[in-house]
Amino acid sequence: MNLLESFFQGLIDLGAPVFLAFILTAIGLIFRMKPTRAVSAGLTLGVALAGISLVVDYMIANVGAASQAFIENTGVTLSALDMGWPPALGLAWGWHFAFLMFPIQIVINLVMLAFRWTSCLNVDMWNVGNKVLTAFLVQHVSGQVWLGFVVAGAQSVAELKNADVTRYRLQKLTGIPGVSMPHPMFLTGIWLYPIVKIMDRLLPSTWHIEAQALRNKIGVFGENHVMGFIIGCLIGAVGGYGLSETLTLGIQAAAALTLFPLVAKLFTTALTPVSEAATNFTKKRFGGREFTIGLDWPVMAGRSEHWLVMILTIPVLLAYALILPGNLVLPFGGLMNICLVVPLFFFTMGDFVKMAIGTVIGLPMQLYVATYFAPYFTSLAESSGGVETPEGQMLGWFGMDISELRYIVVEAVQVTPVGIALGAVTVLLTIYYFRGISADDRAIRKELEGDPVAA
């Protein structure tokens, strides 16, 4: 590993945007992309990385400064500002060893396809960044880069197996055959699945709320820029800002929440053509096989239940942030809590009431895990993102994918009593989950094929 690091050190010293631009271009060429398209993809990734750093700097300079005044006036210690997922994963791409996760994930997928251990051809290259983040977190506490990639590789295997045993559940929810979901957030089902089963037993099946009708009533208040403006104005008002400063902060916060997803789309723009080239490359070598195409979660994004639960639980989230002892995270970028709400949608089959209950139950855990990892993200931002945080200020990611599993893994790597105990429980829950979800998926398959007994 030291030899490999030395070999790439010249590129690494140029900075993450330049370095990864070269790496992605090289990967594109390996997958037989046209040189012009490969270079374009690489440059776009470099622009995306630079853009993430600019937006994070902007957020720290404006919302971060105001949050300090907010803290002083309220007496509540919330020293970690939530970036949300686009900057967090964007910074993960800037880690020195991030480039290794590309070939590792691709090789794992190819080997599993070759031995028929999976039928999922994962083309969701953006979420390679999630494995990069796992590798960084493990390396950060263990000091061992190889161990980080072993754990990240295990995560990749688990994602593919999970995609296999939930494909018909996804087809029933979306109406789209031949696709699967290897996104890491659905591994949170290991802990969510027992909770959903308990709710299935306790809650009447007659409870039903029409989500689209409620979402229509919320209207413009569900838009990112409107929520950003409202949150920014509240922070400014409580922080003792004057009217002009408060309104300006509202606009600045709205700008940050609007720019985050826009910059994040650049990652998709960069990685999509490489993903397509990898798909074609793989299909040529596994001709005649039936695959499911592993996609990102937005294939389900058209359903109103997601957005309604996210919006309606924002006040609950902010209340939790203010009253929970020991919480240090001020939710901002992750107000739309995708990584809890979307898996709840998936495992409850879109049951709005169960989604809302599960979200209220899960929010405290996410805040505490975000607090736990805030020093890690601050270190990542300063070392790989070139972001300077003011003294006493940290960066966090509220609503991180598989929050609970990452916390358990990091504790287990350090061989703490908590990590060992929770690790053992997680192993048992994993067995229970995969047995249960596999049986559920077989039943859904029979239902979709018209089996009257299953239906």
C-alpha positions as CSV (number, residue, x, y, z in Angstrom):
1,M,0.0,0.0,0.0
2,N,2.9,2.4,0.7
3,L,4.3,1.7,-2.7
4,L,0.9,2.4,-4.3
5,E,0.6,5.6,-2.4
6,S,4.1,6.7,-3.4
7,F,3.3,5.9,-7.1
8,F,0.2,8.2,-7.0
9,Q,1.7,10.8,-4.7
10,G,2.5,13.2,-7.6
11,L,-1.2,13.2,-8.6
12,I,-2.4,13.3,-5.0
13,D,-0.4,16.4,-4.3
14,L,-2.2,18.2,-7.1
15,G,-5.4,18.0,-4.9
16,A,-8.5,15.9,-5.1
17,P,-10.3,17.7,-8.0
18,V,-7.3,17.2,-10.4
19,F,-6.3,13.8,-9.1
20,L,-9.8,12.2,-9.4
21,A,-10.3,13.9,-12.8
22,F,-7.3,11.9,-14.1
23,I,-8.4,8.7,-12.4
24,L,-12.0,8.8,-13.8
25,T,-10.7,9.6,-17.2
26,A,-8.4,6.6,-17.0
27,I,-11.3,4.3,-15.9
28,G,-13.4,5.6,-18.7
29,L,-10.7,4.7,-21.2
30,I,-10.4,1.2,-19.7
31,F,-14.1,0.7,-20.3
32,R,-13.6,1.7,-24.0
33,M,-15.2,5.1,-23.8
34,K,-14.3,7.6,-26.5
35,P,-11.3,9.7,-25.3
36,T,-13.3,12.9,-25.6
37,R,-16.2,11.5,-23.4
38,A,-13.7,10.1,-20.9
39,V,-11.9,13.4,-20.5
40,S,-15.2,15.2,-20.3
41,A,-16.4,12.9,-17.5
42,G,-13.1,13.3,-15.6
43,L,-13.2,17.1,-15.9
44,T,-16.9,17.2,-14.7
45,L,-15.9,15.2,-11.6
46,G,-13.1,17.6,-10.9
47,V,-15.6,20.5,-11.2
48,A,-18.0,18.8,-8.9
49,L,-15.4,18.3,-6.2
50,A,-14.3,22.0,-6.5
51,G,-17.9,23.0,-6.4
52,I,-18.6,21.1,-3.2
53,S,-15.7,22.8,-1.4
54,L,-17.0,26.2,-2.5
55,V,-20.5,25.5,-1.3
56,V,-19.3,24.1,2.0
57,D,-17.1,27.2,2.5
58,Y,-20.1,29.4,1.7
59,M,-22.3,27.6,4.2
60,I,-19.6,27.8,7.0
61,A,-19.0,31.5,6.3
62,N,-22.7,32.4,6.5
63,V,-25.0,29.8,8.2
64,G,-22.1,28.5,10.4
65,A,-21.3,32.0,11.7
66,A,-25.0,32.6,12.5
67,S,-25.3,29.3,14.2
68,Q,-22.6,30.4,16.7
69,A,-24.8,33.4,17.6
70,F,-27.8,31.1,17.8
71,I,-25.8,28.9,20.3
72,E,-24.8,31.9,22.4
73,N,-28.3,33.2,22.7
74,T,-30.1,29.9,23.4
75,G,-27.4,28.4,25.6
76,V,-27.8,25.2,23.6
77,T,-24.5,23.6,22.5
78,L,-24.9,22.7,18.8
79,S,-21.4,23.2,17.6
80,A,-21.6,20.8,14.6
81,L,-23.3,22.2,11.5
82,D,-25.0,19.5,9.3
83,M,-23.8,19.5,5.7
84,G,-26.3,17.0,4.4
85,W,-25.4,14.2,2.0
86,P,-24.1,16.0,-1.1
87,P,-21.1,17.8,0.6
88,A,-20.4,14.8,2.9
89,L,-20.1,12.3,0.0
90,G,-18.4,15.0,-2.1
91,L,-15.7,15.4,0.6
92,A,-15.4,11.6,0.8
93,W,-14.4,11.6,-2.9
94,G,-11.5,13.8,-1.9
95,W,-9.9,11.2,0.4
96,H,-6.5,10.2,-0.9
97,F,-7.4,6.6,-1.4
98,A,-10.9,7.1,-2.8
99,F,-9.9,6.1,-6.3
100,L,-9.3,2.5,-5.2
101,M,-12.9,1.9,-4.5
102,F,-13.8,2.1,-8.2
103,P,-11.9,-1.0,-9.2
104,I,-12.7,-2.8,-5.9
105,Q,-16.5,-2.4,-6.4
106,I,-16.4,-3.4,-10.0
107,V,-14.2,-6.5,-9.4
108,I,-16.5,-7.6,-6.6
109,N,-19.5,-7.3,-8.8
110,L,-17.9,-9.1,-11.7
111,V,-16.7,-12.0,-9.5
112,M,-20.1,-12.4,-7.9
113,L,-21.8,-12.3,-11.3
114,A,-19.3,-14.9,-12.6
115,F,-20.0,-17.3,-9.7
116,R,-23.7,-16.6,-9.9
117,W,-23.7,-15.2,-6.3
118,T,-25.7,-12.3,-7.5
119,S,-27.9,-11.3,-10.4
120,C,-27.5,-7.6,-9.8
121,L,-25.3,-5.6,-12.2
122,N,-24.7,-2.4,-10.1
123,V,-24.5,0.6,-12.4
124,D,-25.0,3.1,-9.5
125,M,-21.5,4.5,-9.6
126,W,-22.3,7.6,-7.6
127,N,-22.7,5.5,-4.5
128,V,-19.2,4.2,-4.7
129,G,-18.7,7.3,-2.6
130,N,-20.6,5.6,0.2
131,K,-18.1,2.8,0.3
132,V,-15.3,5.3,0.2
133,L,-16.7,7.0,3.3
134,T,-17.0,3.6,5.1
135,A,-13.3,2.9,4.2
136,F,-12.3,6.3,5.4
137,L,-14.1,6.0,8.8
138,V,-12.6,2.6,9.5
139,Q,-9.1,3.7,8.4
140,H,-9.5,6.9,10.6
141,V,-9.9,4.9,13.8
142,S,-7.7,1.9,13.0
143,G,-4.9,3.5,11.1
144,Q,-5.1,0.7,8.5
145,V,-6.1,1.5,5.0
146,W,-6.4,-2.2,4.0
147,L,-8.9,-2.8,6.8
148,G,-11.0,0.1,5.6
149,F,-11.3,-1.4,2.2
150,V,-12.0,-4.9,3.5
151,V,-15.0,-3.5,5.4
152,A,-16.1,-1.4,2.4
153,G,-15.8,-4.5,0.2
154,A,-18.0,-6.4,2.7
155,Q,-20.5,-3.6,2.5
156,S,-20.5,-3.9,-1.3
157,V,-21.2,-7.6,-1.1
158,A,-24.1,-7.0,1.4
159,E,-25.6,-4.4,-0.9
160,L,-25.7,-6.7,-3.9
161,K,-27.2,-9.6,-1.8
162,N,-29.8,-7.2,-0.4
163,A,-30.6,-6.1,-4.0
164,D,-31.2,-9.7,-5.0
165,V,-33.7,-10.4,-2.1
166,T,-35.7,-7.3,-2.5
167,R,-36.1,-7.0,-6.3
168,Y,-39.8,-8.1,-6.4
169,R,-40.6,-5.7,-3.5
170,L,-39.1,-2.9,-5.6
171,Q,-41.1,-4.1,-8.7
172,K,-44.3,-4.1,-6.8
173,L,-43.7,-0.5,-5.5
174,T,-42.6,0.9,-8.8
175,G,-44.1,-1.3,-11.4
176,I,-40.7,-1.6,-13.1
177,P,-39.4,-5.1,-13.8
178,G,-35.8,-6.1,-14.1
179,V,-34.3,-3.5,-11.7
180,S,-33.0,-3.8,-8.2
181,M,-31.7,-1.5,-5.5
182,P,-28.1,-2.0,-4.2
183,H,-28.1,1.4,-2.4
184,P,-26.5,1.2,1.1
185,M,-29.4,2.9,2.8
186,F,-31.5,-0.3,2.4
187,L,-29.1,-2.2,4.6
188,T,-30.6,-0.3,7.5
189,G,-33.4,-2.8,7.1
190,I,-31.3,-5.1,9.3
191,W,-32.4,-2.9,12.2
192,L,-35.7,-1.5,10.8
193,Y,-37.2,-4.8,9.7
194,P,-38.0,-6.1,13.3
195,I,-39.5,-2.7,14.1
196,V,-41.7,-2.8,11.0
197,K,-42.8,-6.3,11.9
198,I,-43.8,-5.2,15.4
199,M,-45.8,-2.3,13.9
200,D,-47.5,-4.8,11.5
201,R,-48.7,-6.7,14.5
202,L,-49.7,-3.7,16.7
203,L,-51.2,-1.2,14.2
204,P,-54.6,-1.7,12.6
205,S,-54.4,-2.5,8.9
206,T,-57.4,-0.1,8.4
207,W,-55.3,3.0,9.2
208,H,-54.7,4.9,6.0
209,I,-53.8,8.4,5.1
210,E,-53.8,9.8,1.5
211,A,-50.3,11.2,1.2
212,Q,-50.7,13.0,-2.1
213,A,-53.7,15.0,-0.8
214,L,-51.7,16.1,2.3
215,R,-48.7,17.0,0.2
216,N,-50.8,19.2,-2.0
217,K,-51.9,21.2,1.0
218,I,-48.2,21.8,2.0
219,G,-47.4,23.1,-1.4
220,V,-44.5,25.5,-1.7
221,F,-43.3,25.0,1.9
222,G,-41.9,21.6,0.8
223,E,-39.4,23.3,-1.6
224,N,-35.7,23.3,-0.6
225,H,-35.2,27.1,-1.1
226,V,-38.3,27.9,0.9
227,M,-37.3,25.7,3.8
228,G,-33.8,27.1,3.7
229,F,-35.1,30.6,3.8
230,I,-37.4,29.8,6.8
231,I,-34.6,28.0,8.7
232,G,-32.1,30.7,8.0
233,C,-34.4,33.4,9.2
234,L,-35.2,31.5,12.4
235,I,-31.5,31.0,13.1
236,G,-30.8,34.7,12.5
237,A,-33.8,35.9,14.6
238,V,-32.8,33.7,17.6
239,G,-29.2,34.7,17.1
240,G,-30.1,38.3,17.6
241,Y,-29.6,39.5,14.1
242,G,-31.4,42.7,12.9
243,L,-34.2,42.5,10.3
244,S,-31.9,43.1,7.3
245,E,-29.2,40.6,8.5
246,T,-31.9,38.0,9.2
247,L,-33.5,38.3,5.8
248,T,-30.0,38.2,4.2
249,L,-29.2,35.0,6.2
250,G,-32.5,33.5,5.0
251,I,-31.5,34.1,1.4
252,Q,-28.0,32.7,2.0
253,A,-29.4,29.6,3.7
254,A,-31.9,29.2,0.8
255,A,-29.0,29.5,-1.6
256,A,-27.0,26.8,0.2
257,L,-29.9,24.3,0.2
258,T,-30.6,25.0,-3.4
259,L,-26.9,24.7,-4.5
260,F,-26.2,21.4,-2.7
261,P,-28.4,19.3,-5.0
262,L,-27.4,21.3,-8.1
263,V,-23.7,20.6,-7.4
264,A,-24.5,17.0,-6.6
265,K,-26.0,16.5,-10.0
266,L,-22.5,17.2,-11.5
267,F,-21.3,13.9,-9.9
268,T,-24.2,12.1,-11.6
269,T,-23.3,13.9,-14.9
270,A,-19.7,12.7,-14.5
271,L,-20.3,9.2,-13.4
272,T,-23.3,8.2,-15.6
273,P,-21.4,7.8,-18.9
274,V,-18.7,5.7,-17.1
275,S,-21.5,3.7,-15.5
276,E,-23.0,3.0,-19.0
277,A,-19.6,2.0,-20.4
278,A,-19.1,-0.4,-17.5
279,T,-22.5,-1.9,-18.1
280,N,-21.8,-2.5,-21.8
281,F,-18.4,-3.9,-20.9
282,T,-19.9,-6.4,-18.5
283,K,-22.8,-7.5,-20.6
284,K,-20.5,-8.4,-23.5
285,R,-18.7,-10.8,-21.1
286,F,-21.8,-12.3,-19.5
287,G,-24.0,-12.7,-22.6
288,G,-27.2,-14.7,-22.2
289,R,-27.5,-14.1,-18.5
290,E,-30.5,-12.5,-16.9
291,F,-29.5,-9.5,-14.8
292,T,-31.3,-6.9,-12.8
293,I,-29.9,-3.5,-13.2
294,G,-28.9,-2.0,-9.9
295,L,-30.2,1.6,-9.7
296,D,-30.2,4.5,-7.3
297,W,-33.2,5.1,-5.0
298,P,-34.8,8.0,-7.1
299,V,-36.5,5.3,-9.2
300,M,-39.0,5.4,-6.3
301,A,-39.0,9.2,-5.8
302,G,-42.3,9.8,-7.5
303,R,-44.3,8.7,-4.5
304,S,-45.7,11.4,-2.2
305,E,-45.2,9.4,1.0
306,H,-41.5,10.1,1.1
307,W,-41.7,13.9,0.8
308,L,-44.7,14.3,3.1
309,V,-43.1,12.4,6.0
310,M,-39.8,14.2,5.5
311,I,-41.5,17.6,5.6
312,L,-43.9,16.9,8.5
313,T,-41.2,15.5,10.7
314,I,-38.8,18.6,10.4
315,P,-40.4,20.3,13.4
316,V,-39.9,17.1,15.4
317,L,-36.3,16.9,14.3
318,L,-35.5,20.5,15.3
319,A,-37.2,19.9,18.7
320,Y,-35.1,16.8,19.2
321,A,-31.9,18.7,18.3
322,L,-32.6,21.4,20.9
323,I,-33.7,19.1,23.8
324,L,-31.7,15.9,23.5
325,P,-28.9,15.9,26.0
326,G,-25.5,15.4,24.4
327,N,-26.6,16.3,20.9
328,L,-24.1,18.6,19.1
329,V,-25.6,18.7,15.6
330,L,-27.7,21.6,14.2
331,P,-29.7,20.0,11.4
332,F,-29.6,21.9,8.2
333,G,-28.4,20.2,5.0
334,G,-30.1,16.9,5.9
335,L,-33.5,18.3,6.9
336,M,-35.0,16.1,4.2
337,N,-34.1,12.9,5.9
338,I,-33.9,10.6,2.9
339,C,-31.8,7.8,4.5
340,L,-34.4,7.0,7.1
341,V,-37.6,7.8,5.4
342,V,-37.0,6.1,2.1
343,P,-36.0,2.7,3.7
344,L,-39.1,3.0,5.9
345,F,-41.2,3.5,2.7
346,F,-39.5,0.5,1.2
347,F,-40.0,-1.9,4.2
348,T,-43.5,-0.7,5.1
349,M,-44.6,-0.9,1.4
350,G,-45.5,2.8,1.5
351,D,-47.6,2.8,4.7
352,F,-47.6,6.5,5.7
353,V,-48.6,6.0,9.3
354,K,-45.8,3.4,9.9
355,M,-43.3,5.6,8.1
356,A,-44.1,8.5,10.3
357,I,-43.9,6.4,13.5
358,G,-40.6,4.8,12.4
359,T,-39.1,8.2,11.6
360,V,-40.0,9.7,15.0
361,I,-38.4,6.6,16.7
362,G,-35.3,6.8,14.5
363,L,-34.5,10.5,14.7
364,P,-32.7,10.6,18.1
365,M,-30.4,7.7,17.0
366,Q,-29.4,9.6,13.9
367,L,-28.7,12.8,15.8
368,Y,-26.5,11.0,18.3
369,V,-24.6,9.1,15.5
370,A,-24.1,12.4,13.7
371,T,-22.7,13.9,16.9
372,Y,-20.4,10.9,17.2
373,F,-19.0,11.3,13.7
374,A,-18.8,15.1,13.6
375,P,-15.0,15.1,14.5
376,Y,-14.4,12.6,11.7
377,F,-16.2,14.7,9.1
378,T,-14.4,17.8,10.2
379,S,-11.1,16.0,9.8
380,L,-12.1,14.7,6.4
381,A,-13.2,18.2,5.3
382,E,-9.9,19.7,6.4
383,S,-7.6,17.0,5.1
384,S,-9.2,16.2,1.7
385,G,-11.6,19.0,1.0
386,G,-9.4,21.9,1.8
387,V,-12.1,23.4,4.1
388,E,-11.0,25.4,7.1
389,T,-13.5,25.3,10.0
390,P,-13.4,28.0,12.7
391,E,-12.3,27.1,16.1
392,G,-15.1,25.4,18.0
393,Q,-17.0,24.7,14.8
394,M,-17.4,21.2,13.4
395,L,-19.1,19.7,10.4
396,G,-21.5,16.8,10.5
397,W,-23.9,14.7,8.5
398,F,-27.3,14.2,10.0
399,G,-29.2,11.4,8.4
400,M,-26.1,9.5,7.2
401,D,-26.7,6.3,5.2
402,I,-26.7,3.2,7.5
403,S,-25.9,5.5,10.5
404,E,-26.4,2.7,13.0
405,L,-24.3,0.2,11.1
406,R,-21.4,2.6,10.6
407,Y,-21.4,3.5,14.3
408,I,-21.3,-0.2,15.2
409,V,-18.6,-1.1,12.7
410,V,-16.3,1.8,13.9
411,E,-16.8,0.8,17.5
412,A,-16.3,-2.9,16.7
413,V,-13.0,-2.1,14.9
414,Q,-11.8,-0.4,18.1
415,V,-12.8,-3.5,20.0
416,T,-14.9,-1.6,22.5
417,P,-17.5,-3.4,24.7
418,V,-20.3,-1.5,23.0
419,G,-19.0,-2.4,19.6
420,I,-18.6,-6.1,20.5
421,A,-22.1,-6.3,22.0
422,L,-23.9,-4.4,19.3
423,G,-21.9,-6.3,16.6
424,A,-23.1,-9.6,18.0
425,V,-26.7,-8.3,18.0
426,T,-26.3,-7.1,14.5
427,V,-25.1,-10.5,13.3
428,L,-28.3,-12.1,14.7
429,L,-30.5,-9.4,13.3
430,T,-28.8,-9.8,9.9
431,I,-29.7,-13.5,9.8
432,Y,-33.3,-12.7,10.9
433,Y,-33.5,-10.0,8.3
434,F,-32.3,-11.9,5.3
435,R,-34.4,-14.9,6.1
436,G,-37.5,-12.8,6.6
437,I,-37.0,-10.4,3.6
438,S,-36.2,-13.4,1.3
439,A,-39.5,-15.1,2.2
440,D,-41.4,-11.8,1.8
441,D,-39.8,-11.3,-1.7
442,R,-40.7,-14.9,-2.8
443,A,-44.3,-14.2,-1.7
444,I,-44.4,-10.9,-3.6
445,R,-43.0,-12.7,-6.7
446,K,-45.8,-15.2,-6.6
447,E,-48.3,-12.4,-6.2
448,L,-46.9,-10.5,-9.2
449,E,-47.0,-13.7,-11.2
450,G,-50.7,-14.1,-10.4
451,D,-50.6,-16.9,-7.8
452,P,-54.0,-16.6,-6.0
453,V,-52.7,-18.3,-2.8
454,A,-49.9,-15.7,-2.4
455,A,-52.2,-12.8,-3.3
